[in-house]
Amino acid sequence: MNLADTPVTDNRHHHRFELTVDGKLNIVAYQLVDDETLALTHTEVDPSLEGQGVGSHLVKGVLDFVERNNLKIVPLCPFVSTYLKRHPDWNRVVSTAYSVNDF
């Protein structure tokens, strides 16, 4: 499994970012807070892929997308929050206008 070449895509219709690995769909669900902010609400990795870095690759892909598009996030999902604690440089994309307590 080579995650490096596997893109994370924005499925706006379903309000989620998607990463397909070995034919299995993995997602980060989001809600639009405003035109520049996404609340990341839930991360789901196929059970057969857990512990293989799929979730981290997915979250990094989401954060790359957010930064490329000049967006901000509110990390409501515990997995995303944990990723941010382990990679504090990504706090640059966390919204300062909203906090998790606003939801």
NUDRENPA-851274 format. One record per residue: x, y, z of N, C-alpha, C, O, CB in turn. Coordinates in steps of 0.05 Angstrom, whole numbers, padded with zeros to 5 digits, always signed. Atoms other than C-alpha are relative to their C-alpha. Glycine has a CB too. Example, Ala and Ser with C-alpha at 12.3 -4.5 7.8 and 13.67 -1.06 7.14 Angstrom:
REM residues 2
+00018-00024+00000+00246-00090+00156+00018+00024+00000+00039+00024+00013-00020+00001+00025 -00016-00024-00001+00273-00021+00143-00015+00022+00014-00005+00044+00018+00009+00009-00029 
END
This chain:
REM residues 103
+00017-00024+00000+00000+00000+00000+00018+00025+00000+00033+00029+00019-00019+00000+00025 -00016-00025+00002+00032+00065-00023-00019+00024+00002-00032+00032-00017+00017+00001-00027 +00018-00023-00005-00006+00123+00008+00009+00025-00013-00007+00043-00019-00004+00004+00029 -00011-00025+00010+00040+00176-00020-00013+00009-00026-00016+00033-00031+00030-00002-00004 +00012-00007+00026+00008+00172-00089-00031+00000+00001-00044+00003-00020+00009-00020-00020 +00028+00002-00002-00063+00167-00062-00012+00027+00008-00007+00036+00030-00008-00022+00020 +00010-00026-00006-00101+00233-00066-00024+00001+00019-00040-00018+00019-00007+00014-00026 +00024-00005-00017-00150+00260-00015-00017+00020-00016-00007+00040-00025+00008+00012+00028 +00017-00017+00016-00210+00290-00051-00023+00012+00017-00031+00000+00036-00011-00016-00024 +00022-00013-00014-00265+00338-00029-00026-00008-00014-00030-00001-00037+00003+00031+00000 +00027+00007+00010-00335+00308-00040-00019+00020+00012-00031+00015+00033-00007-00030+00006 +00017-00022-00012-00374+00373-00029-00029-00009+00002-00043+00000+00021+00002+00024-00018 +00028+00009-00001-00440+00339-00044-00006-00015+00026-00028-00012+00037-00006-00018-00025 +00004+00015-00025-00431+00293+00016+00014+00013+00024+00013+00001+00046+00011-00028-00004 -00014-00014-00021-00392+00344+00058+00021-00017+00014+00021-00021+00038-00021+00010+00021 -00021+00017-00012-00332+00299+00067+00024-00001-00019+00021+00002-00043-00010-00028+00006 -00024+00006+00015-00261+00288+00045+00002-00030-00001-00004-00044+00018+00025+00013+00013 +00000+00029+00005-00249+00220+00016+00028-00009-00008+00043+00005-00022-00020-00008-00021 -00025+00013+00007-00189+00174+00010-00007-00029-00004-00015-00043+00015+00023+00004+00022 +00006+00028+00005-00198+00107-00024+00027-00016+00000+00045-00009-00015-00015-00004-00027 -00024+00017-00002-00146+00054-00005-00009-00029-00003-00027-00038+00011+00015+00005+00027 +00007+00028+00005-00149-00017-00031-00030-00004-00004-00042-00024+00005+00009-00018+00023 +00028+00002+00006-00220-00003-00055-00018+00007+00024-00043+00004+00022-00007-00027-00009 +00015-00007-00023-00242+00019+00014-00001+00030+00005+00020+00043+00004+00011-00015+00025 +00004-00028-00004-00270+00088+00028+00005+00008+00029-00005-00004+00047-00028+00009-00008 -00006-00012-00026-00242+00129+00086-00007+00029-00002-00003+00042-00022+00031-00005+00008 +00011-00027+00002-00271+00197+00104+00007+00017+00024+00012+00008+00046-00030-00001-00004 +00002-00021-00021-00266+00261+00144-00024+00016-00007-00025+00029-00028+00027+00018+00002 +00024-00015+00005-00335+00291+00149+00003+00028+00011+00018+00033+00030-00025-00014+00014 -00001-00028-00008-00344+00366+00155-00026+00014-00003-00044+00005-00017+00022+00015-00015 +00022-00018+00003-00395+00421+00163+00011+00027-00008+00033+00035+00002-00017+00002+00027 -00008-00027+00007-00390+00489+00131-00008+00018+00022-00032+00020+00029-00012+00009-00028 +00007-00019-00022-00386+00541+00186-00005+00027-00013-00025+00040-00007+00023+00002+00020 +00003-00024+00016-00377+00600+00139+00016-00004-00026+00025-00026-00031+00009+00026+00015 -00013+00003+00026-00345+00614+00071+00029-00008+00002+00041-00017-00017-00002+00026-00016 -00029+00005-00002-00275+00605+00099+00006-00021+00022+00030-00026+00027+00014+00026+00007 -00005+00018-00022-00284+00554+00155-00015-00026-00002-00039-00026-00008-00007+00014+00026 +00012+00027-00001-00297+00479+00159+00003-00011+00028+00024-00010+00040+00014-00018-00021 -00001+00015-00025-00315+00443+00223+00004-00029-00007-00014-00042-00020-00026+00004+00017 -00005+00028+00005-00283+00374+00218-00012-00016+00022-00004-00015+00045+00031-00006-00003 +00017+00012-00021-00333+00330+00254+00006-00030+00005+00000-00039+00027-00028+00003-00008 -00002+00029-00003-00314+00257+00243+00020-00012-00020+00020-00004-00043-00028-00014-00004 -00018+00014+00017-00259+00213+00216-00007-00030+00001-00012-00041+00023+00031+00005+00009 +00006+00029+00002-00273+00142+00192+00019-00014-00018+00022-00008-00041-00029-00004-00010 -00019+00017+00015-00221+00092+00171-00011-00028+00000-00020-00038+00021+00029+00001+00012 +00009+00027+00002-00240+00023+00146+00015-00017+00021+00039-00015+00023+00004-00012-00029 -00013+00016-00022-00227-00026+00204+00024-00017-00010+00043-00021+00005-00020-00018+00012 -00022+00016+00010-00182-00069+00159+00025+00016-00006+00046+00005-00010-00009-00015-00026 -00022-00017+00006-00137-00009+00147+00011+00015+00025+00031+00029+00023-00007+00020-00021 -00009-00014-00024-00130+00016+00219+00028-00007+00007+00037-00030+00003-00020-00006+00023 -00028+00004-00010-00060+00024+00247+00021+00000-00023+00044-00008-00018+00001-00026+00014 -00018+00001+00023-00029+00031+00177+00006+00028-00010+00018+00031-00032-00011-00017-00022 -00006-00027+00008-00024+00107+00174-00021+00013-00019-00017+00035-00028+00026+00001-00013 +00020-00010+00018-00087+00115+00132-00013+00025+00011-00017+00045-00003-00021-00021-00006 +00013-00023-00013-00121+00163+00181+00018+00024+00000+00009+00046-00006-00008-00007+00028 -00019-00023+00000-00059+00206+00187+00004+00011-00028+00005+00036-00031+00027-00008+00012 -00003-00009+00028-00050+00209+00112-00025+00015-00009-00023+00036-00022+00004-00024-00019 +00026-00013+00006-00124+00228+00105-00001+00027+00012-00007+00047-00001-00023-00018+00010 +00001-00026-00014-00120+00284+00157+00021+00019-00012+00015+00042-00016+00005-00004+00030 -00020-00018+00012-00055+00311+00127-00010+00010-00027-00006+00033-00034+00027-00015-00003 +00011-00009+00026-00089+00312+00058-00022+00021+00003-00023+00040-00013-00012-00025-00014 +00021-00020-00006-00148+00350+00088+00014+00027+00007+00005+00047-00003-00019-00009+00023 -00013-00024-00009-00101+00400+00121+00015+00014-00024+00015+00038-00026+00020-00005+00022 -00013-00011+00025-00062+00409+00055-00021+00014-00017-00016+00036-00026+00014-00023-00016 +00022-00012+00016-00128+00423+00019-00009+00026+00013-00012+00046-00001-00024-00020-00002 +00009-00023-00015-00150+00472+00073+00020+00023-00004+00012+00046-00010-00003-00006+00030 -00020-00021+00003-00084+00510+00069+00001+00011-00029+00003+00035-00033+00027-00011+00008 -00001-00008+00028-00083+00511-00008-00023+00018-00007-00020+00036-00024+00000-00025-00018 +00024-00015+00006-00153+00540-00008-00005+00023+00019-00027+00034+00020-00023-00018-00001 +00002-00022-00019-00140+00592+00046-00024-00003+00019-00038+00017+00024-00002+00027-00014 +00021+00005-00018-00190+00560+00092+00011-00004+00029+00035-00005+00033-00016-00026-00009 -00007+00006-00027-00191+00549+00167-00017-00024+00009-00038-00030-00003-00004+00025+00019 +00015+00023-00010-00215+00489+00208-00007+00005+00030+00007+00019+00044+00015-00026-00003 +00006+00003-00029-00249+00477+00275+00001-00030+00004-00016-00045-00006-00029+00012+00008 -00004+00029-00003-00224+00408+00298-00019-00012+00021-00012-00015+00044+00028-00005+00008 +00020+00012-00018-00287+00377+00329+00005-00030+00003-00003-00042+00023-00028+00005-00010 -00005+00028+00000-00264+00306+00313+00025-00006+00018+00045+00006+00015+00005-00011-00029 -00022+00007-00017-00220+00273+00367+00026-00009-00015+00048-00003-00006-00008-00021+00019 -00023+00009+00016-00175+00241+00314+00015+00023-00011+00040+00024-00010-00009-00019-00022 -00012-00024+00011-00162+00308+00281+00014+00016+00022+00037+00025+00018-00021+00018-00014 -00012-00014-00023-00148+00340+00349+00026-00013+00008+00046+00001+00014-00020+00001+00024 -00024+00014-00008-00098+00286+00366+00022+00004-00021+00045+00008-00014-00006-00030+00002 -00019-00005+00021-00064+00295+00298+00013+00028+00003+00037+00031+00000-00013-00002-00028 -00010-00028-00003-00057+00370+00311+00019+00002+00024+00038+00017+00024-00024+00020+00004 -00018+00000-00023-00026+00356+00379+00027-00012-00007+00048-00003+00003-00013-00016+00024 -00025+00013+00008+00026+00311+00346+00015+00016-00021+00039+00013-00025-00006-00028-00010 -00012-00016+00022+00038+00361+00289-00008+00029+00004-00024+00040-00011-00010-00010-00028 +00009-00027-00008+00031+00430+00322+00004+00021-00021-00009+00042-00020+00014+00008+00025 -00004-00020+00022+00057+00466+00260-00026+00004-00016-00030+00025-00028+00023-00009-00018 +00025-00002+00015-00012+00452+00230-00020+00018+00014-00042+00024+00003-00012-00027-00005 +00018-00018-00014-00045+00496+00283-00004+00026-00016-00023+00042-00010+00010+00006+00028 +00003-00024+00016-00035+00552+00232-00026+00000-00016-00035+00021-00025+00024+00003-00019 +00025+00001+00015-00099+00528+00197-00024-00002+00018-00047-00004+00008+00000-00023-00020 +00022+00002-00019-00141+00525+00260-00012+00028+00003+00002+00048+00007+00010-00011+00028 +00015-00025-00002-00194+00579+00264+00005+00014+00027+00005+00001+00048-00030-00004-00005 -00001-00015-00025-00184+00634+00315-00027+00014+00004-00032+00025+00026+00023+00021-00001 +00027-00013-00003-00255+00660+00302-00020-00018+00014-00039-00008+00025-00010+00008-00028 +00018+00019-00013-00288+00597+00328+00016-00019+00018+00040-00023+00014-00016-00016-00022 -00012+00020-00017-00273+00548+00383-00018-00025+00000-00042-00023-00007+00007+00010+00028 +00016+00024-00001-00297+00477+00394-00024+00004+00018-00045-00009+00016+00016-00024+00010 +00022-00006-00019-00341+00506+00450-00024+00014-00014-00045+00016-00002+00010+00016+00023 +00022-00013+00015-00382+00543+00397-00019-00019-00013-00040-00011-00024+00013+00018-00022 +00016+00020+00014-00412+00478+00372-00014-00019+00019-00028-00037+00010+00017-00016-00019 
END
